[in-house]
C-alpha cells in the first residue's frame, strides 16, 4: 500500500457502524478550508442524505477527541460532519477539480483495500468459528458421557447427607426407658 493510501486509511473511523471520514480530513486532502467544503455540501444538500453524511453528536465528538490527541487541539465552533464512502463519492461531483478527482480515486482504492482485507479476515474467522464449534461439540459429548456417573455420585452424596427415614434402635430395651 502506498504512503498516501496508508495516510487515508488512518483518517477513516468507525462511527455509528459506518466507516467515515471527517470533513476536516477531507478538506485537508482536497486542499480547501473545512468551511468551504461544508459550504459546497450545504449548497448541494439533496446530494447528501443521512446515510451519506451526518453531523457528530456532542458525545461522539467528545469520544473522538478523547481517543485521538490530534482532535484534542481542534477548536472548531461546530461539531464536525462525517462522510460515508457514498458521501465521499458524491463529494467528487460537488468539488469539481482535478485534485478532488485524484483524491477521490485514492480514497475509493483505500476503501476497497480495507473491504478486501476485512473479507479475507472474515473467511479466516469463519474457519476458526467452525473449529471452535467442533471443539465445543466434542467437549459437550465428553461431558455427556460422564453425566450418568455424575448423577450417581450426586445421588450417593445426597443419600449420605440425608437423615435416615427409619430410626432403628440398637441395643437393649428396658421397661424404665
Kinemage of the C-alpha trace (Angstrom):
@kinemage 1
@onewidth
@group {chain A} dominant
@subgroup {mainchain}
@vectorlist {calphas} color= white
{ca unk a 1} P 0.000 0.000 0.000
{ca unk a 2} L 1.334 3.425 -0.882
{ca unk a 3} L 2.025 6.107 1.693
{ca unk a 4} L -0.969 8.159 0.502
{ca unk a 5} L -3.333 5.197 0.840
{ca unk a 6} L -1.953 4.482 4.309
{ca unk a 7} L -2.421 8.136 5.256
{ca unk a 8} L -6.032 7.986 4.052
{ca unk a 9} L -6.632 4.696 5.873
{ca unk a 10} L -5.542 6.382 9.111
{ca unk a 11} L -8.223 9.037 8.513
{ca unk a 12} L -11.062 6.509 8.353
{ca unk a 13} L -13.008 5.964 11.551
{ca unk a 14} L -15.933 3.795 12.521
{ca unk a 15} L -18.843 5.789 13.894
{ca unk a 16} L -22.444 4.532 14.224
{ca unk a 17} L -21.401 1.364 12.452
{ca unk a 18} L -20.175 3.234 9.357
{ca unk a 19} L -16.664 3.745 8.045
{ca unk a 20} L -16.418 7.532 7.769
{ca unk a 21} L -14.021 10.386 7.217
{ca unk a 22} L -14.135 13.753 8.962
{ca unk a 23} L -14.863 16.903 6.999
{ca unk a 24} L -11.579 18.436 8.174
{ca unk a 25} L -9.541 15.442 6.959
{ca unk a 26} L -11.273 15.512 3.580
{ca unk a 27} L -10.761 19.269 3.304
{ca unk a 28} L -7.056 18.790 4.057
{ca unk a 29} L -6.783 16.129 1.348
{ca unk a 30} L -8.675 18.265 -1.181
{ca unk a 31} L -6.615 21.330 -0.286
{ca unk a 32} L -9.574 23.509 0.710
{ca unk a 33} L -10.617 25.043 4.040
{ca unk a 34} L -13.084 22.915 6.012
{ca unk a 35} L -15.756 25.622 5.986
{ca unk a 36} L -15.534 25.832 2.160
{ca unk a 37} L -16.049 22.069 1.862
{ca unk a 38} L -19.071 22.255 4.165
{ca unk a 39} L -20.474 25.259 2.242
{ca unk a 40} L -20.274 23.292 -1.018
{ca unk a 41} L -22.071 20.392 0.651
{ca unk a 42} L -24.808 22.647 2.052
{ca unk a 43} L -25.358 24.197 -1.395
{ca unk a 44} L -25.951 20.648 -2.664
{ca unk a 45} L -27.822 19.253 0.344
{ca unk a 46} L -30.076 16.999 -1.775
{ca unk a 47} L -26.996 15.015 -2.813
{ca unk a 48} L -26.145 14.141 0.803
{ca unk a 49} L -28.835 12.125 2.597
{ca unk a 50} L -28.210 10.963 6.167
{ca unk a 51} L -26.593 7.708 5.089
{ca unk a 52} L -24.030 9.690 3.035
{ca unk a 53} L -23.166 12.306 5.655
{ca unk a 54} L -24.121 13.217 9.213
{ca unk a 55} L -23.010 15.567 11.946
{ca unk a 56} L -21.467 14.086 15.078
{ca unk a 57} L -23.311 14.422 18.364
{ca unk a 58} L -21.620 16.144 21.294
{ca unk a 59} L -20.867 12.763 22.867
{ca unk a 60} L -19.450 11.270 19.650
{ca unk a 61} L -17.217 14.293 19.134
{ca unk a 62} L -16.088 14.183 22.760
{ca unk a 63} L -15.257 10.455 22.406
{ca unk a 64} L -13.288 11.039 19.211
{ca unk a 65} L -11.360 13.899 20.779
{ca unk a 66} L -10.511 11.870 23.867
{ca unk a 67} L -9.342 8.873 21.798
{ca unk a 68} L -7.061 10.813 19.471
{ca unk a 69} L -4.655 13.546 20.551
{ca unk a 70} L -4.923 15.222 17.138
{ca unk a 71} L -8.550 16.122 17.735
{ca unk a 72} L -7.959 17.483 21.217
{ca unk a 73} L -6.314 20.511 19.553
{ca unk a 74} L -9.330 21.062 17.293
{ca unk a 75} L -11.024 24.272 18.437
{ca unk a 76} L -13.856 24.483 15.917
{ca unk a 77} L -17.121 26.111 16.935
{ca unk a 78} L -19.324 23.433 15.359
{ca unk a 79} L -19.308 19.667 15.587
{ca unk a 80} L -17.774 18.073 12.517
{ca unk a 81} L -19.589 16.377 9.705
{ca unk a 82} L -18.527 12.914 8.677
{ca unk a 83} L -18.902 11.348 5.259
{ca unk a 84} L -19.505 7.696 4.462
{ca unk a 85} L -17.975 6.086 1.393
{ca unk a 86} L -21.040 7.089 -0.664
{ca unk a 87} L -20.863 10.636 0.642
{ca unk a 88} L -17.218 10.867 -0.364
{ca unk a 89} L -18.140 9.654 -3.855
{ca unk a 90} L -20.772 12.380 -4.004
{ca unk a 91} L -18.169 14.967 -2.962
{ca unk a 92} L -16.353 14.352 -6.249
{ca unk a 93} L -19.378 15.720 -8.107
{ca unk a 94} L -19.595 18.749 -5.822
{ca unk a 95} L -15.867 19.571 -5.717
{ca unk a 96} L -15.151 19.542 -9.397
{ca unk a 97} L -11.366 19.889 -9.573
{ca unk a 98} L -8.573 17.640 -10.799
{ca unk a 99} L -7.239 17.318 -7.270
{ca unk a 100} L -10.658 16.318 -5.937
{ca unk a 101} L -10.921 13.630 -8.611
{ca unk a 102} L -7.428 12.272 -7.853
{ca unk a 103} L -8.034 12.257 -4.104
{ca unk a 104} L -11.415 10.554 -4.523
{ca unk a 105} L -9.821 7.799 -6.582
{ca unk a 106} L -7.249 7.240 -3.835
{ca unk a 107} L -9.928 7.245 -1.135
{ca unk a 108} L -12.032 4.710 -3.059
{ca unk a 109} L -8.950 2.493 -3.516
{ca unk a 110} L -8.390 2.667 0.240
{ca unk a 111} L -11.988 1.655 0.994
{ca unk a 112} L -11.721 -1.222 -1.498
{ca unk a 113} L -8.430 -2.350 0.056
{ca unk a 114} L -9.963 -2.267 3.544
{ca unk a 115} L -13.023 -4.190 2.315
{ca unk a 116} L -10.837 -6.898 0.745
{ca unk a 117} L -8.827 -7.174 3.955
{ca unk a 118} L -11.993 -7.455 6.049
{ca unk a 119} L -13.365 -10.149 3.726
{ca unk a 120} L -10.151 -12.155 3.898
{ca unk a 121} L -10.257 -11.901 7.684
{ca unk a 122} L -13.898 -12.970 7.797
{ca unk a 123} L -13.018 -16.128 5.821
{ca unk a 124} L -10.293 -16.877 8.359
{ca unk a 125} L -12.744 -16.122 11.157
{ca unk a 126} L -15.303 -18.486 9.600
{ca unk a 127} L -12.755 -21.324 9.611
{ca unk a 128} L -11.867 -20.525 13.205
{ca unk a 129} L -15.565 -20.431 14.130
{ca unk a 130} L -16.086 -23.880 12.596
{ca unk a 131} L -13.111 -25.279 14.534
{ca unk a 132} L -14.424 -23.787 17.767
{ca unk a 133} L -17.897 -25.212 17.176
{ca unk a 134} L -16.386 -28.667 16.543
{ca unk a 135} L -14.348 -28.378 19.748
{ca unk a 136} L -17.432 -27.344 21.725
{ca unk a 137} L -19.421 -30.268 20.320
{ca unk a 138} L -16.618 -32.699 21.246
{ca unk a 139} L -16.359 -31.239 24.722
{ca unk a 140} L -20.126 -31.415 25.132
{ca unk a 141} L -20.063 -35.085 24.074
{ca unk a 142} L -17.304 -35.861 26.576
{ca unk a 143} L -19.285 -34.225 29.368
{ca unk a 144} L -22.479 -36.011 28.365
{ca unk a 145} L -20.636 -39.350 28.667
{ca unk a 146} L -19.970 -38.524 32.289
{ca unk a 147} L -23.434 -37.167 33.055
{ca unk a 148} L -24.755 -40.521 34.293
{ca unk a 149} L -21.721 -41.080 36.519
{ca unk a 150} L -22.028 -37.566 37.926
{ca unk a 151} L -25.751 -38.136 38.654
{ca unk a 152} L -24.907 -41.346 40.533
{ca unk a 153} L -22.235 -39.579 42.587
{ca unk a 154} L -24.643 -36.748 43.450
{ca unk a 155} L -27.317 -39.270 44.403
{ca unk a 156} L -24.849 -41.129 46.655
{ca unk a 157} L -23.736 -37.864 48.274
{ca unk a 158} L -27.354 -36.866 48.879
{ca unk a 159} L -28.024 -40.242 50.493
{ca unk a 160} L -25.076 -39.732 52.819
{ca unk a 161} L -26.223 -36.249 53.764
{ca unk a 162} L -29.894 -37.112 54.341
{ca unk a 163} L -31.020 -38.248 57.772
{ca unk a 164} L -32.223 -41.825 57.792
{ca unk a 165} L -36.005 -42.012 57.411
{ca unk a 166} L -36.469 -45.064 59.643
{ca unk a 167} L -34.925 -44.834 63.063
{ca unk a 168} L -33.844 -48.227 64.281
{ca unk a 169} L -32.790 -48.502 67.827
{ca unk a 170} L -29.927 -50.785 68.518
{ca unk a 171} L -29.355 -52.210 71.938
{ca unk a 172} L -31.384 -53.497 74.885
{ca unk a 173} L -34.688 -52.119 75.944
{ca unk a 174} L -35.702 -51.924 79.467
{ca unk a 175} L -39.029 -51.048 80.857
{ca unk a 176} L -37.599 -47.968 82.571
{ca unk a 177} L -36.950 -46.227 79.417
